Amino acid sequence: MKNEIKTTVVSIIYILSHNDATAWAKIFEELNVELENDYEAALSSLRSLFGGAGSFTDLVLHKNKVPLTQENNELYALKNKLYNLLKVELAKINSHKK
């Protein structure tokens, strides 16, 4: 599952960096590296990006104040995929701790 998470994160980085969301791209780049150094902590950090106002969940890509429909649809699918992968992987890790 680690490879699938990393592949999804890399796809997210690509979309973000090519659509002027460089601050978000940098966060995901750092966490992508962290997946190799401290997998469990990186998973938790990635999961935390999905909560609250102004979170990654709320991000809408736009150019000249016009939402980018195709890019946002692709990002939405990747957000859902990553969230679901994180949920499953963190549940698995937590169940092994019990």
N, C-alpha and C positions, 0 to 999 in steps of 0.2 A: 504494500500500500504506500510505502514511503516514496517509491518512484512515481506513482500516480499523483501523489500530493505535489512532489517537486515539479513534475511536468505541468500540472495545473497552475502552480505558482509562476513558472516561467512564462506560460501563456498570458497570465494576467499582467506580468511585468511588460511583456511585449505590447499589449494593447494600451496600457497606461503610458508607457514611454513614447509611444507613437501618437498619442492624442493629448499631449500637453498636461498630463497628470503626473509630472515628474516627482513631486513630493511623495505621492502614493507609491510610485514605481520604486523609489529609493527605499521606502519601508519594506516593500516586498523583496527587494534585492537583499537587504540585510537579513531578513528572516529566512530567505532561501539559503544563505550561507550558514545561518544558525541551525538549520535542519541537519546539517552535517556535524555540527559541534555539540549541540544539546537538543536532540530531537524532541524530547517531551516538552521542554521549555518553549521551543519554537512553535510547537503545535498549540500550546496554550496562548502564546502571544498572537498567533494567527487567528485563533478563535476569538480573542478579545477585540479584534478589529471589527467584528460584526455587531457589536452592541452599542446602543445609545445613539443620541442625536449627533449628527455630523460624522457618523461612522462610515466605514467602507461600504456598508449596505446602502447608504444614502447617496453615494457618489453617482453623478450623472455626467458623462462626457459631453462636451459641447465645443463648438467652434464659432466664434463671433456671436455668442449668446444663442446659438441654435443647437438643440440637442442632436447628437449624431446617432441616428436610429439604428443602423446596422451595427456599429461599434458597441452601443449600449445593449443591444440584444445579445451580442456575443459575450460582453462582460457580465451581463445578468446570468447567462447560462454558466459561465465559469465561476461566478460567485456562489451560485447554488451548488455546483459540483464540489467546490472546495469546502463549503460549509458542511455538506453531507459527509465528505471524506473525513473531515476533522472530527465530526460528531462520532462517527463509527470508530475511528482510531483512538480517540481519547476515551471512549467508553471501554474499549478493549484494554487499554493501558490501566484504567482505573479498576477494572474487574480483576486484573492480575495482581493488584496491590492488596486486595481483600483477603 
